[in-house]
């Protein structure tokens, strides 16, 4: 058997703005001035990013506690993941009940058991779907998710695996002018991506 990606789906929050508008707002939140403002503006101008999306306005996030940020993740992440999943299923003409395995990847939401249950409920997956979550892997999480999806597709005959990566990076905006925090706040945003992965028999041609 071999593993193939049947379709992909993507979703971003509806609250979307230009990078320059976000950069100005961040500069105000951090109270940048003089040389620090000039350096920040150069970073914004040359980062190569035009637009970014977030689940909430940044000024509402920066003063939140960690517990409040994780509550926001629980509120927003499942719906965003569900939109990406619905698009992926529609593109391969699959029904939610056909999914045998769900793998969720995230490193921006820290809760147990995670958004698995809410994603299943919002997308109409079967009650007996096999579920797992990959967390704390950073940018490498998607690769681990692909490996897990391929493994699940190969282990179970007739498996149709749904892999969804959902990250709400904006929820980790901090009022900190540390260079590492500023670069991360410049590059990352919110979004979700879903893949439908299945296994199909390998067709071989035999010559007489």
HELIX and SHEET records of a PDB file:
HELIX    1   1 UNK A   19  UNK A   29  1                                  11    
HELIX    2   2 UNK A   34  UNK A   46  1                                  13    
HELIX    3   3 UNK A   58  UNK A   61  1                                   4    
HELIX    4   4 UNK A   66  UNK A   91  1                                  26    
HELIX    5   5 UNK A   96  UNK A   98  5                                   3    
HELIX    6   6 UNK A  116  UNK A  123  1                                   8    
HELIX    7   7 UNK A  138  UNK A  140  5                                   3    
HELIX    8   8 UNK A  141  UNK A  155  1                                  15    
HELIX    9   9 UNK A  169  UNK A  172  5                                   4    
HELIX   10  10 UNK A  179  UNK A  187  1                                   9    
SHEET    1   A 5 UNK A   2  UNK A  11  0                                        
SHEET    2   A 5 UNK A 190  UNK A 200 -1                                        
SHEET    3   A 5 UNK A 160  UNK A 168 -1                                        
SHEET    4   A 5 UNK A 101  UNK A 106  1                                        
SHEET    5   A 5 UNK A 130  UNK A 135  1                                        
SHEET    1   B 2 UNK A  15  UNK A  18  0                                        
SHEET    2   B 2 UNK A  51  UNK A  54 -1                                        
END                                                                             
